[in-house]
């Protein structure tokens, strides 16, 4: 076994350059994108609205950074108690050092330190099954899978990937059948509003809406305006917030972003919150989403949701189909007072992409 030194990440110019180089080595598909830039690193780990902003760890061999592991201190309410979750992200090992147990070693080192610092649990949302065994070796548990849901609005870009773009003329009219709900979508006093990130403070009644929404949840992320301003300010990203109001009160809210997913122009639903007594407001959200998709030439709407939420919100009614692509919620218990068996119940969670660092 090679001689590996584990330590806190030393935040300085030299170490940032090393970390960015390691990132490009570990995720070559991200080279040339915003997430590979130093500005993205700084936003993510040094502007989070909490102190400390983040927890960073590194692994060295012969004075060369070969591993990195980080956590962001997301605030949750778990069964009525406020807790701090270390949301694990940007875990990486240099390609030349894979298979040498670095991932497991730095994971154990980091989560032991997070426990000592008083965090209650850690979370992760891997989509690649091969990374899960390394987490399990240091005490993580697999809880449940969350599917990727997709609504296809056009099939032009998809067919172009197979060099048969002419097929869209035949198929697109049939796809429109998945939006027949709009025929019965009279306003009935509902109004949709769209806000850009810099307009978050203009969203009147957000706190009242969040209190009502969270009162029916068991385990949920605390989505304060301060948190949203940070989460939706990633360099190079454009997010928007859609609110559906009736009689001036917010009944439903979606946070979206525009993305190119494997060459397909898409709208990603980062978050979806709907008051229990107002599920009918979802159709106004989707009507607005489809209008934005038309304006931005997006061809699909995608989102990650717990399966029980997809059923509760009846997403299939609006054309959102469950795919065979899954994210897995994994947690590591750091506070022995948490009822971990209760955490395993999917129905107790309201998880979307906003709970992760994805999208």
Buried (B, 14 or more C-beta within 10 A) or exposed (E): EEEBEBEEBEBEEEBBEBBBBBBBBBBEEBEEEEBBBEEBBBBBBEEBBBEEBBBBBBBBBEEEBBBBBBBBBBBBBBEEEEBBBBBBBBBBBBEEBEEBBBBBBBBBBBBEBBBEBEBBBBBBBBBEEEBBEBBEBBBBBBBBEBBBBBBBBBBBBBBBEEEEBEBBEEBBEEBEEBBEBBEEBEEEEBEBBBBEBEEBEEBBEBEEBBEBBBEEBBBBBBBBBEBBBBBBBBBEBEBBBBBBBBEEBBBBBBBBBBBEBEEBBBBBBBBBBBBEEBBBBBBBBBBBBBEBBEEEEBBBBBBBBBBBBBEBBEBBEBBBBBEEBBBBBBBBBBBEEBEBEEBBEBEBBBBBBBBBBBB
